[in-house]
Amino acid sequence: MISFEVNGNIGTITMSRAPVNALDPSLVSALGDALDKVEAADLTALMIKSDQKIFCAGADLSMIAGYFDEPDPVGIMAKYTKSLHTLFDRIEALPVVTIAVIDGAALGGGLELALSCDMRIVSTRSKIGLPEAGVGLIPGAGGTQRLTRLAGPGVAARIILSSDVINGTEAERLGIAQWVADPEDMAALADKVSGRIGGLSAPSLRASKRCMAAWFDPAQNGFELEGDVTRELMPTQETRDRVHNFFKRK
């Protein structure tokens, strides 16, 4: 269901649970195992993509329908939702730059998975949405929080409260995605973006992610943190070399 490849300092997780990468416990577990490998590797960037016709359709609704026949449907649903939170929180906290490469649909938990990444590349034919209200649920694996934080309450209300499913072009316009391309250009764009990130300083990127995360944490002063991490980076040989090499290129 999952493959993990490394090319230089760029990793790629590919989901392959036919036909729609539905997020059942086995796929969630496999993604967790892949993250173990990511954390053990020396990476600067990580792409998460699919080899199916869509990126990810979210929760397996046939599985959820079966929960109603269990003695404790609420408890088993809560356990499943918690597993998604744990997975998506891990992705968000990774010390590498994460990019969801979305061709086809990213719906429900599939979009929540993509929202846990730092950035998203979408194709023009992608279908982006959080349609849980149509089945009496909510985007409860971080969707209400991450989409509101990313695109603002107005966009989140449109996507969540009207169950609007939008295409990739509209997702990029609304700020849900950072890049959009025709399907045939997706691979080249993903390689270009990840390659550019791979050429940057990994310690600088990790530090930048820490500072950006501080914006959402009222217990942290992000401006002070910028000063702290600059003091950490300045004495390193990598920063010294990159500054000197900048002038050599000019």
Residue pairs with C-beta under 8 A, 6 or more apart in sequence:
1 15
1 16
1 17
1 26
1 27
1 30
2 13
2 14
2 15
2 16
2 27
2 30
2 31
2 33
2 34
3 13
3 14
3 16
4 11
4 12
4 13
4 14
4 34
4 37
4 38
5 11
5 12
5 14
6 12
6 41
6 43
8 198
9 42
9 43
9 44
9 45
9 198
9 202
10 43
10 44
10 45
10 46
10 47
10 194
10 195
10 197
10 198
11 37
11 38
11 41
11 43
11 45
11 46
11 47
11 96
12 46
12 47
12 48
12 49
13 31
13 34
13 38
13 46
13 47
13 48
13 49
14 49
14 50
14 51
15 21
15 27
15 31
15 48
15 49
15 50
15 51
15 52
15 55
15 56
16 50
16 51
16 52
17 24
17 26
17 27
17 52
18 52
19 52
19 53
20 52
20 53
20 54
20 56
20 57
20 105
21 27
21 50
21 52
21 54
21 55
21 56
21 57
21 110
22 56
22 57
22 58
22 59
22 60
22 61
22 63
23 56
23 58
23 59
23 60
23 84
23 109
23 110
23 113
24 60
24 63
25 80
25 83
28 83
28 84
28 87
31 87
32 86
32 87
32 90
35 87
35 90
35 91
35 94
38 46
38 94
38 96
39 94
43 96
43 202
44 96
44 97
44 197
44 198
44 200
44 202
44 205
45 96
45 97
45 98
45 99
45 194
45 197
45 198
46 94
46 96
46 97
46 98
46 99
47 98
47 99
47 100
47 101
47 190
47 194
48 91
48 98
48 99
48 100
48 101
48 113
48 114
48 117
49 55
49 100
49 101
49 102
49 103
49 190
50 56
50 103
50 104
52 104
53 104
54 103
54 104
54 105
54 106
54 110
54 127
55 100
55 101
55 102
55 103
55 104
55 105
55 106
55 110
55 114
55 126
56 105
56 106
56 107
56 109
56 110
56 113
56 114
57 105
57 107
57 108
57 110
58 107
58 108
58 109
58 110
58 111
58 112
59 80
59 108
59 109
61 135
64 77
64 80
67 73
67 76
67 77
67 80
70 76
81 140
81 141
84 109
84 112
84 141
84 142
85 141
85 142
87 113
87 116
88 112
88 113
88 115
88 116
88 141
88 142
89 116
89 142
91 98
91 113
91 116
91 117
92 98
92 116
92 117
95 206
95 209
96 202
96 205
96 206
97 118
97 119
97 197
97 205
97 209
98 116
98 117
98 118
98 119
99 117
99 118
99 119
99 120
99 121
99 190
99 193
99 194
99 197
100 106
100 113
100 114
100 117
100 119
100 120
100 121
101 121
101 186
101 190
102 114
102 120
102 121
102 122
102 123
102 126
102 128
102 168
102 177
103 122
103 123
103 125
103 126
103 183
103 186
104 123
104 125
104 126
104 127
105 126
105 127
105 128
106 113
106 114
106 122
106 126
106 127
106 128
107 127
107 128
107 129
107 130
107 131
107 165
108 129
108 130
108 131
108 132
108 139
108 143
109 139
109 141
111 128
111 129
111 130
111 139
111 143
111 147
112 130
112 139
112 141
112 142
112 143
112 146
114 120
115 142
115 143
115 146
115 147
115 150
116 142
116 146
118 209
119 177
119 178
119 179
119 193
120 171
120 176
120 177
120 178
120 179
121 177
121 178
121 179
121 180
121 181
121 186
121 189
121 190
121 193
122 128
122 168
122 171
122 172
122 177
122 179
122 180
122 181
123 168
123 180
123 181
123 182
123 183
123 186
124 167
124 168
124 169
124 180
124 181
124 182
124 183
125 167
125 168
125 183
126 167
126 168
126 171
127 165
127 166
127 167
128 159
128 165
128 166
128 167
128 168
128 170
128 171
128 176
128 177
129 159
129 163
129 164
129 165
129 166
130 139
130 143
130 147
130 159
130 160
130 163
131 163
131 165
132 138
132 139
132 140
132 143
132 160
132 163
133 160
133 161
133 163
134 163
138 144
138 160
139 147
139 160
143 160
144 156
144 160
147 155
147 156
147 159
147 160
147 176
148 156
149 216
150 175
150 176
151 159
151 174
151 175
151 176
152 175
155 174
155 175
155 176
158 164
159 166
159 176
166 174
168 177
168 180
169 180
171 177
171 180
172 178
172 179
172 180
179 189
179 193
181 189
197 205
201 238
201 239
201 242
203 233
203 236
203 238
203 239
204 233
204 239
207 229
207 232
207 233
210 225
210 229
211 222
211 225
211 226
211 229
212 222
214 220
214 221
214 222
214 225
215 222
233 239
